[in-house]
Amino acid sequence: MAAAVVRSLGSNLGKNLREMRLHLCQTSAASQGARDFVEQHYVALKKTNPEFPILIRECSGVQARLWARYDFGKERSVALDNMTADQVAKALETVVQSKA
């Protein structure tokens, strides 16, 4: 399912968003879904959006969270703790489709 979401987003990341940041812990079980998502789908997202800033921030003990920055510096975040890679993809889809 996550692959389908990533394909459906295609090059639309930059349509509403200006930047995407993914914060995660390298070792915690709560960040496993976020790590899986990055390992499986980061390359595909970056290939279809080569100029769009997709930032991966790893820090020990941090809560897994997706940050989206929209026009005029408005930001929105979604907690990703204990989510699967598919749920992370769905959260990304929701954030991308939102106009903040």
Secondary structure by P-SEA (a helix, b strand, c coil): caaaaaaaacccccccccbbbbbbbcccccaaaaaaaaaccaaaaaaacccbbbbbbbbcccccbbbbbcccbbbbbbbbccccaaaaaaaaaaaaaccc
